[in-house]
Structures are given as C-alpha cells and as structure tokens.
Amino acid sequence: MKLKKIFKTLYVFIFLIALSVSVSCRPVYAADSDRYVDALVKKAENYSRLKKDSLALMHINQAIKIQPKNPSLYYKRAFITGKAGYYTFSIKDFSKLVNNPGFPHAVRFRGDCFMALNRMNMAAKDYKAFLKKGYKDGKVWSYLAEALYLAGERQQALAAINKGLSFKSHWRPRLLDLKKKIVSGESVEPHKPLSN
C-alpha cells in the first residue's frame, strides 16, 4: 500500500514538473515562431520589391503555414499577389479581411483589384463601401469617379467628384482634372492598382 502511494505521489510530482516545463517553454517557442515569421515576411516583401514574385510568394506562404490564423499575413500576401498581377488571388485574400475592423482599407484595395480586372461595377461597389465608413478620402472619391466613368456612368462619376471636392482634401487638383476630362469626354486612364 505504501509503495502504491509513493508511485502516485511520484507520478503527480513528475506530471507537475512536466507541466511547468511545457508552460515555461511555450512563450520561448511562440517568440521564436514570431521572429521566424517576421523574417519570412521581410524576405517576401523584399523579393516582391525586386519583382521576384515566385520567391516572394514562397516565403509569404511559408509564413501563413506557420501562423494560419494571422490575418495580417493574408493582407501582406494580397499585396504581393496584386503587385505581381495576380489580382484574382488578391481579391480572395482581401475578401477574407473586408469585415475585419483591423483592416479598414481591405475593401478599397479589393476595389483596386477589381478595377485592374476591368470589373468597374465591382470596383465602384467596393469604393462606395469604403467611403460609407466615414472616410472623407479625396483619393478614393477620385477612384470611385474613375470606376463609374469607365463603367459608363458619367453622371454618377461627376456626382462622386463633386462629393469628393466638398471635403477639401489635397486631392482637389486630381478631382478637378478628372472632372474636366469627364465633362469634355476625354479618355480616363485608371490609376495604378495597389499603388499605396
């Protein structure tokens, strides 16, 4: 009977030691994991700047495998794929983040991707969604006007420009230039997607 009690006590003691060791090791592992993911992201962004798209995607995908619940990694991948011209992939990643309050610009950037794919109505819808959230961003008003005009909605494009002008942003010259082109029937070149 004493031997059984000794083994039970020893078992509990070993269990508690193992538990304390595993708990104390977790933060070190998590910190190492975070540092490794940060290094992968930096490499991915650097390769993306150098137009080495396959290497950039390889590194960002590896980071996502390590931390699949980290939404900022999907945001970064959306930019990498978008800058590489893979807009449909960017749309998928931005769509995962559209309702995440930590990424209020995801819907706007998804609009850029729709615009690059010549899906002007979808782009306009996303720009409108972005502007409904209270943002008085003259740049996005100009993007909305571009999308509407290129979708054949001239009057709505002019209304968007006038709304954007009412906020007196530093994008006023751009909006006035766009208005002049639309009124005179000139062609309008869409902005470069994901330019900032």
Secondary structure by P-SEA (a helix, b strand, c coil): caaaaaaaaaaaaaaaaaaaaaaaaaaaaaaaaaaaaaaaaaaaaaaaaacaaaaaaaaaaaaaaaccccaaaaaaaaaaaaaacaaaaaaaaaaaccccccccaaaaaaaaaaaaacaaaaaaaaaaaaaacccccaaaaaaaaaaaaaacaaaaaaaaaaaaaaacccaaaaaaaaaaaaaaccbbbbcccccc
